[in-house]
Amino acid sequence: MSKFKYTDENEQEFQRVAKKYPKIDAMMLPALWLVQEQEGWVSPDAMIYVADRLGKTPIEVYEFATFYTMFNLKPIGTYHIELCKTLSCMLMGAGDLKKFIKDTLGIEPGQTTADGKFTLSEVECQGACGGAPMIALNNQYHENLTVDKLKSIIEECK
């Protein structure tokens, strides 16, 4: 039995979205997304909850959650920096941005600062190749970045 539970609002959203699917087990993506929106990450306990709700085994939910890089499988910082690591962004300077983050915040991809403020993730293409290099910061895109622009963004967060 899971200790996790959707908020009343998320339970209503689950019920609303579930009506769109012919089978409840097809709700894996939206169910996990609701968990992450609620908690900021998808805990093992939440995976058990989703498995129970969808008639799946916890390992099936785990396999699904680990396949998609958009799910955080551990707690993240207040500010989640998602740095694009694909070709367009790398050619346009994403490596310089990564080095700046490492030098400034002291974290590598997959790490969170000691104060819990920043988490860095390297992600696949986010579809903003024309604005490369880019990051998503708490799901807000910042395109055509330079180290100076990124420095300003990070300073605003501090």
C-alpha positions in Angstrom: 0.0 0.0 0.0 1.3 3.4 -1.0 1.4 6.4 1.3 1.4 8.7 -1.8 -2.0 10.1 -2.9 -3.0 12.7 -5.5 -4.3 16.0 -4.2 -8.0 16.5 -4.6 -7.3 18.7 -7.6 -5.0 16.2 -9.2 -7.5 13.4 -8.5 -10.1 15.4 -10.4 -7.7 15.9 -13.3 -6.8 12.2 -13.3 -10.5 11.3 -13.6 -11.1 13.9 -16.3 -8.1 12.7 -18.5 -8.9 9.1 -17.9 -12.2 9.5 -19.7 -10.2 10.2 -22.9 -8.6 6.7 -22.9 -10.4 3.5 -23.9 -8.3 1.6 -21.3 -7.1 2.9 -18.0 -3.6 1.4 -18.3 -3.0 3.8 -21.2 -2.9 6.6 -18.6 0.7 5.9 -17.6 2.2 9.1 -19.0 -0.5 11.5 -17.7 -0.6 9.7 -14.3 3.1 10.0 -13.8 3.1 13.6 -15.0 0.5 14.5 -12.4 2.7 12.9 -9.7 5.7 15.0 -10.9 3.7 18.2 -11.1 2.5 17.6 -7.6 5.7 16.5 -5.9 8.5 17.7 -8.2 9.7 14.1 -8.8 8.4 10.6 -9.1 9.2 8.6 -5.9 9.1 4.8 -5.6 6.0 5.2 -3.4 4.3 7.2 -6.1 5.1 4.5 -8.6 3.4 2.0 -6.5 0.4 4.3 -6.3 0.2 4.7 -10.0 0.6 0.9 -10.5 -2.3 0.3 -8.2 -4.4 2.9 -10.0 -3.7 1.6 -13.5 -3.7 -2.2 -12.8 0.1 -2.5 -13.5 2.9 -3.8 -11.5 5.3 -1.4 -9.8 8.2 -2.6 -12.1 6.1 -1.8 -15.2 5.7 1.8 -13.9 9.4 2.0 -13.0 10.4 0.8 -16.5 8.1 3.4 -18.0 9.4 6.2 -15.7 13.0 5.4 -16.3 12.5 5.3 -20.1 11.4 8.9 -20.3 14.0 11.5 -19.4 11.3 14.0 -18.5 10.6 12.3 -15.2 12.7 13.2 -12.2 13.5 10.0 -10.2 14.9 11.9 -7.3 14.2 15.3 -5.7 15.3 18.3 -7.6 16.3 21.8 -6.7 14.0 24.8 -6.6 15.4 25.8 -10.0 15.7 22.9 -12.5 18.1 23.8 -15.4 17.6 21.5 -18.3 20.5 22.0 -20.7 20.1 20.7 -24.3 22.9 18.3 -25.3 22.0 17.7 -28.9 23.8 18.7 -32.0 22.4 22.2 -32.7 22.9 23.4 -29.1 26.4 21.8 -28.8 27.5 23.4 -32.0 26.3 26.8 -30.8 27.9 26.7 -27.4 26.1 24.4 -24.9 29.4 23.1 -23.8 30.4 26.6 -22.7 27.2 26.9 -20.8 27.7 23.5 -19.1 31.3 24.6 -18.1 29.9 27.9 -16.7 27.3 26.0 -14.6 29.9 23.6 -13.3 32.3 26.5 -12.4 29.7 28.7 -11.0 27.3 26.4 -9.2 29.7 23.5 -8.7 27.4 20.8 -10.1 27.5 18.3 -12.9 24.5 16.9 -14.8 22.3 15.0 -12.4 23.5 16.9 -9.3 21.8 19.5 -7.1 23.6 22.3 -5.3 24.2 21.8 -1.5 21.6 24.5 -0.7 19.0 22.7 -2.8 18.5 25.6 -5.1 19.7 24.3 -8.5 19.6 21.0 -10.3 21.3 20.5 -13.6 20.0 17.9 -16.1 21.3 17.3 -19.7 18.4 16.6 -21.9 17.7 15.6 -25.5 16.4 18.1 -28.0 13.6 20.3 -26.7 12.7 21.5 -30.2 14.3 25.0 -30.0 17.1 24.3 -32.5 16.6 27.7 -34.1 17.4 29.4 -30.8 20.4 27.3 -29.9 21.9 27.0 -27.4 19.1 26.9 -24.9 18.0 25.8 -21.5 14.6 25.2 -19.9 14.5 26.7 -16.4 11.5 25.3 -14.6 9.9 24.6 -18.0 10.5 28.1 -19.3 12.7 28.3 -22.4 15.7 30.6 -22.6 17.1 30.6 -26.1 20.1 32.1 -27.9 22.1 31.9 -24.7 25.5 33.2 -24.0 27.5 32.7 -20.8 26.7 36.3 -19.9 22.9 35.8 -20.4 23.0 32.6 -18.4 24.9 34.4 -15.6 22.1 37.0 -15.4 19.4 34.3 -15.3 21.2 32.4 -12.5 21.8 35.7 -10.6 18.0 36.4 -10.8 17.3 33.1 -9.2 19.7 33.6 -6.3 
